[in-house]
């Protein structure tokens, strides 16, 4: 097998950035690469945007290898028509505008021509692509040289030449066997098909896949080694596409501190499809070596998160994946087109001339345009069937409408091509005549000028992809329709489906729906066409190739800096002396103490029935006494930030200067108050019924599990079930809820070690901390802080029949509850006065917790600390992010200034007028050594208790 037949273009031909041709016949002429000092982006992609052509003279062919007189090979580098055109265009556009750091491509050379010039000079160019031109892959390209045929000396010369290009290229030289096994066998047969929802077949048996996997690993290793060899500090490594999914983790092992982004240009399938891969675990772990994993659309991102959750048993949030000692962020980065370059090409005389010729040829006709690879996933067959149905049902359009379908070549042997040809012949024979051909079927690669001309004269563009990464043909069509503003028919399985909402969106498998869409497009009024086109053009013109490049690169760097600080190794252990010193030098203090796992050990009691709402979970008397003594210190407030129900926290009610947060922020009782406030802005709890139904389903199938229905939140306990089976069922349950309810209802799914908790998205501990601080700032605060009353006797949904508990005043029996749990407290209560903690800010804030629910607290208190870098304020999840809510914070006038309104963050950041004002100390502490946004960690509950006791 030749190199050219093994490698076929992954992407449809697009205009390429200009790559100057360099020809060298003397080794001494090879330029040396000068290492830049600024930040670079190392772009790893299978194919470089540059081709290499080697001409061998007759004397070189016949000379003995050891001969000193053998003529050297002539090496020519030129533009390539293969590889990832969208990526190359994005980088080229960003560099042209001066908005990109230095870029270096790392990849292998795409197929190029080679000739034996026995009767010609060494300098003769043979079949090489002219610089800056667009070369279209031919049906049967000439055989190229194998990289192994290049001598070590020639490989060095080629590498030196490639470094002199703009942008520089660093080649990875691969053997024929590796290329065949990696690309033809593993990428195209094992990965491409399931990633595009085609069930795999194994015509060569299990050995075929195993052999292909070995080659895939080897190529990824060679890429990783090459990147590691040229990497320097502050480089951003950008790994692209499914060919190199193992590279991020390989680089991470070699350079733990590297900034790595991975972007998948094709769809990511659902977990049910992905789990069929035999190397599924290794591929996922390879991708998770990156700091940031990017996708074209939200559905691909969601599939990736759920696959990691299901197959690797990892905790996921909409923001990313939580590993044992680090986190990996995910993001949506839809690729775009280079508008400026496309418009310049549209103005080319060749394009204008072709437009004029086509308009004359198809005068009086309505023209439908399609341009797709003729393979299984592009939906050409479905398009033809729909067009046939349209002509059958609408006789008035026969003779008036023409479908011009460009079928780009593909190396894949399939029955699909013959099926399409059959349908085309049937349409033309049934509805055509000598003067009229309903389908113009071009099985060839047309020039880019002709392509733009076709898009410009079209009355409708029809895209019926069965599965597509993005499909930028739709973007180019919208730009080319600046004059006609014709409509677009777009498949709901194309990546652009969710972006171009003004297009006529269809299910390509529904022949009648596509036929109806063709009729609707051809009969649409000009006003509607204009309105739809303007909406699509607004999206295309703002989500450009440059925008895609800049966002992904900047986000990779930003995420890396955030995650680097969050890694356990970077979080220092909190020194007790530091806390004591800050506490003693403060004038006004507030503590936010998580309950389970922080001030009390969170242990699942095998005899405890969480499904019984009448069971009260009491807190140890020693903890109650500690909180009482801490709150009795002058100018000190303590808030218990718990996920428990209100009734489980009654022991804290009545303790002076102690406030309570229940159900992770759903309810709040201020210090020295006896009234619960519901923090919910929306009391619609209709989601509870469906959550209970799902939990009941998994409870029936998981012995030892149970459901706990709180006033608002619902918790599924699986700690008493078999350890491995319980965790597996919890992952399945989490995916089930995320799939069916996560996008319908505003809920947060909180996965813990032995529980799965569901509560409203618009409440969390971070927002509760903000409300508490605003409340205690004083009566100069905005009126927004009037809360709705807590819900009373609202019946929950579900067969268990639980009710939301009453919001009765916590006096009487509830106060007695506190007194009876710790009799000595009754005596202290009489001598323990309520403190005036209003007016001003706290100069000592101590926030501590042990799980994901507490990350919201950490993020908010970081926003109050002027010494905290911006990355400390990264939300652990976009669900109910306090950072997003800060913009809606009430305006708060600072002390002594009624003319100016400031946010609470600005008040905390501002320096006090008095010179003697103490330094503000804000502590965020996580319990246990783990990845967290907290600034410090302590080992366990005993460590927490020891620090708090040292302050009494």
Secondary structure, DSSP 8 states (H G I E B T S, - for coil): --HHHH---SS----------EEESSGGG-------SS-EEEEEEEEEEEEEEEEEEHHHHHS-TT-TT----EEEEEE-S-S-HHHHHHHHHHHHTT-S-EEEEEEEEE---EEEETTS-TT---S---TT------TT------GGGS-HHHHHHHHHHHHTSSSEEEE----HHHHIIIIIIIIIIIIHHHHTT-----TT-HHHHHHHHHHHHHHHHHHHHHHHHH--TT-EEEEESGGGTTHHHHHHHH-TT-EEEEE--S----HHHHTT-TTHHHHHHHHTTSSEEEESSHHHHHHHHHHHHHHH--EEETTEEE-SS-EEEEEE------HHHHHHHHTSHHHHHHHHHHHHHTTT-EEEEEEEESSGGGTHHHHHHHHHHHHHH-GGGTTTEEEEEEEE--S---SHHHHHHHHHHHHHHHH--SS--SEEEE-S---HHHHHHHHHH-SEEEE--SS-S--THHHHHHHHTTTT--EEEEETTSGGGGT-TTSEEE-TT-HHHHHHHHHHHHT--HHHHHHHHHHHHHHHHHS-HHHHHHHHHHHHHHHHHHHHHHSGGGSEE--HHHHHHHHHT-SSEEEEEETBTTTB-----TT--TT-TT------HHHHHHHHHHHTSTTEEEEEE-SS-SGGGGGGTT-TTEEEEEGGGTEEE-TT----EE--S----THHHHHHHHHHHHHHTSTT-EEEE-SS-EEEE-TTS-HHHHHHHHHHHHHHHHHHTTTTS-EEEEE-SSEEEEEETT--HHHHHHHHHHHHH-TTS-GGG--EE---S-B--STT--B------S-THHHHHHHHHSTHHHHHHHH-------SS--SEEEEEESSHHHHHHHHHHHHH-TTS-GGGG--S-STT-HHHHGGG---EE-TT-SS-EE-HHHHHHS--SSTT----EEEEEEESSS--S-SEEESSHHHHHHHHHHT-
